[in-house]
Amino acid sequence: MHTFYFLTLNGLTMAALLFIMASGLTLAFGLMRVVNLAHGAFYLLGGYVGVQVIRDTGSLTLGLLAGGAIALLVGLLMERFLLQRVRGLDLSEALLTIAVGLIIADALLVVYGGQPVSLPLPRELRAPVDLGVMMYPYFRVLIMVFAVLLGIALWLVMTYTRLGAAIRAGVDDRETAMSQGINVPLLFGGVFAVASFLAGVAGVVGTSYMSLTQGLDVRVLMLSLVVIIIGGMGSLKGAAVGALITGMVSSFATGYLPQFALFFLFLPMTLILVFRPQGLFGRAA
């Protein structure tokens, strides 16, 4: 039972990280119809910069803000000066975001080297906390709490604010939304910036769970795409459910059947694509 509880908590921690990464990405796709294949590189960029700031200042808060800010800045620059020039050209958009991701990853390799980097947490955040069934690292509990609060905040914004109504209108019918006076291009930039910021913050937070290494950007992107394919493109609820499924499957498969971990990781996504291609909460085209 101890192993079961440990794998469950690890799965919930992974699900929390995946939700932080995928929630912004799926909303950006729903509004812009662009899958940002540089999203994993934004995660890596935010992680390296955030950890460097934490080491220099000793402040976790500053590190989180710095990691999110640098990813937001790069995301805005890419959206404004690159993506806008190839809007509507699916292949060009995909190749462009892949190229930006490769450039960022190689630049980080030059600057920080190829050695694994972990988050230097203060002792009080590394200490275990009693959850009743077992002891578990306090910071990982905070990651889960942060993901829940983020999900609630995004849900409130999307459900009860004019901004959320405008975003939902743009997701459902972009042309009609523009005819009603909604500045969809401005929403493009805003949602893309939020998605980039969340990727950068996830890069800092996730470093306590997965050390930063070259190639992690590809794994993060792969997991994020699995999440939004399972949940449905453009669905916040889908991102939460997809993250939970992916996190739990990944944890238990790695713990009990590591040789088949990738098979079980992609199995839910494959079944979804076969029987419900729009995802669990996505809308059919």
Secondary structure, DSSP 8 states (H G I E B T S, - for coil): -HHHHHHHHHHHHHHHHHHHHHHHHHHHHHHH----TTHHHHHHHHHHHHHHHHHHH--HHHHHHHHHHHHHHHHHHHHHHTGGGGTT-HHHHHHHHHHHHHHHHHHHHHHH-SS-B-----HHHHSEEE-SSSEEEHHHHHHHHHHHHHHHHHHHHHHHSHHHHHHHHHHH-HHHHHHTT--HHHHHHHHHHHHHHHHHHHHHHHTTTS-B-TTHHHHHHHHHHHHHHHH-TT-HHHHHHHHHHHHHHHHHHHHH-GGGHHHHHHHHHHHHHHH-TT-SS----
